[in-house]
Amino acid sequence: MNRYPVWKYAIILIALIVGGLYALPNVFGEAPAVQVSVIKSSIKLDDSALVRVEEALKTAGLTADAITLEGVSIKARFADTDAQLKAKDAIQKALNPDAADPSFVVALNLLSRSPAWLTALHASPMYLGLDLRGGVHFMLQVDMQAALTKKAESLAGDIRSGFREKNVRHGGIARNGQTIEIRFRDAATVEAAKRVIQDQFPDLITVESADGTEFKMVASIKPVSARTVQDQALKQNITTLHNRINELGVAEPVIQQQGLDRIVVQLPGVQDTAKAKDILGRTATLEIRMVDEGAEARSAETGSGPVPFGSERFLERNGQAVIVKKQVILTGENLTDAQPGFDSQTQEAAVHLTLDAKGARIFRDVTRESIGKRMAILLFEKGKGEVVTAPVIRSEIGGGRVQISGRMTTMEAADTALLLRAGSLAAPMEIIEERTIGPSLGAENIAKGFNSVTWGFVAVSIFMCAYYMLFGAISSVSLAFNLLLLVAVLSMLQATLTLPGMAAMALVLGMAIDANVLINERVREELRNGASPQAAIHAGYDRAWATIIDSNVTTLIAGLALLAFGSGPVRGFAVVHCLGILTSMFSGVFFSRGVVNLWYGRQKKLKSVSIGTVWRPDSGNQVTTNSRE
């Protein structure tokens, strides 16, 4: 009656082995490490770079626990943080002899101490959140209005090209905020222009009106399209932040959208927070425009006249004003690479850009048609634009290679190249919240969380053993198995464990034991009603199953609601909560029944079970302890 077939025990054994293997990496903890990655794409990490790192450590009298070349980075593990900090300085000096023109990123990190055989099985520890591991947290606000303005500027240039192809004459196209104003001389041209916009620019809506002897058309972005532009800008900025963090050599970042216009960046384990803030806080985007060289523009440069319609005023690094047209020829989106270097003629620091096929074609065509005119290369940081250089076009420039130079230091050139290479931002951002959590506080949080789970488990186990005796001990074993499975599943999913997650883990222990309490009380009830011990065990598990399912499903629904609608710490709590419910149903019923069947199932003439005091309803104060004759 109470015997499991072999295949069920095989499932339990497999679950126990797999759970143990994938939970084991969490026991080894993390080691302070130095991580080396490249800045310049022309440099490759290979065995020679590994040898240079080893020699640098040997020269400094430092010994690493392990030095490995993993993918696109070299990782050196150390016994303590003192050795880690000294190693970083030694490696930095060896790999980047010219601090103004670094070739490698040398960053501090924390890496798992798991042995190689566990790593070969793809068994990795859980990621620890910012509150457990220490690190830095940023909240970035995206300027959505700037994204729409940039889109309107791009559409203005596309409309100009569309009218040229369809031979539609106009009296001027200019962006005014997030709208595009177009002037015409007659109504027939207005209708022709309207047809072109309807055919080629479905994202725009137009309004026509008379303006004296002329006609004016105002085109604006549709609300639905504007929302799409903002969503795309947010996604592009998230992608760009990923690229920048990869350039920094940071592992396991958390970059996610929060609300409609904010991005949360968490860098657990990062100790060089100043460099991370500097790179993430800067919002460098590149634009190439033509310089307005009309008479009005020249007077505006000296400050004696207003800026002409359709142009903007920017400053060069020497403070000289330059009037550039609003039409953007190329942006950072057309870049495929950006590397720091030097001007071959003046030997000044420069940034060498490589354009994609589309960008190279546009640049070639513009330079061919604009020989003798000036072209401005602008760099926007934190919403402020600056003219890096505004050279005269001497000849057609093909091949997709462009150089930016003009009164910049080698460090400025390296930083500019890194930012441009990481990708352009679709909209400016600024840091509106910053929090830094030290490793010592993270370790303290881990200790407190671990103690809460441990003492919660001990307290529950003592109560169960005292109240249900052997059945309570079996329930405690199944609870330990549940905890093992939960940790293993979180590790296999590479979930991020936070302090609220550890709170959920402690709560799951209390909730998981409910299933065993229901089973044990059901067995007691069957014994009180006169059933034999074997029949009581069988009926107890079978009849308690429906109640266990109902209670866990309703709790799971609440957990899924937290997971769907919550964010940040709430989601961390919900993930552990939901997984804990699923593992508790397996361990509390399937595993514990297997252990009970293994202990009692072979006894054909079972006369008693150790399940605590059984009160007989028909015996008044008389009780029977641990048995049923």
Secondary structure, DSSP 8 states (H G I E B T S, - for coil): -----HHHHHHHHHHHHHHHHHHTHHHH-EEEEEEEEESSTT----HHHHHHHHHHHHHTT---SEEEEETTEEEEE-SSHHHHHHHHHHHHHHH-SSTTS-SEEEEEEEEE---HHHHHTT----EE-HHHH-EEEEEEEE-HHHHHHHHHHHHHHHHHHHHHHTT---SEEEEETTEEEEEESSHHHHHHHHHHHHHH-TTEEEEEEEETTEEEEEEEE-HHHHHHHHHHHHHHHHHHHHHHHHHHT--S-EEEEETTTEEEEEEET---HHHHHHHHH---EEEEEEE--SHHHHHHHTTSS---TTEEEEEBTTS-EEEEEEEEEEEGGGEEEEEEEE-TTT--EEEEEEE-HHHHHHHHHHHHHTTTSBEEEEEEETTEEEEEE--B--S---TTEEEEESS--HHHHHHHHHHHHT---SS-EEEEEEEEE-HHHHHHHHHHHHHHHHHHHHHHHHHHHHHHHHHHHHHHHHHHHHHHHHHHHHHHTT-EE-HHHHHHHHHHHHHHHHHHHHHHHHHHHHHHTT--HHHHHHHHHHHHHHHHHHHHHHHHHHHHHHHHH--THHHHHHHHHHHHHHHHHIIIIIIHHHHHHHHHTT-TT------SEEE-TTSTT-EEES---
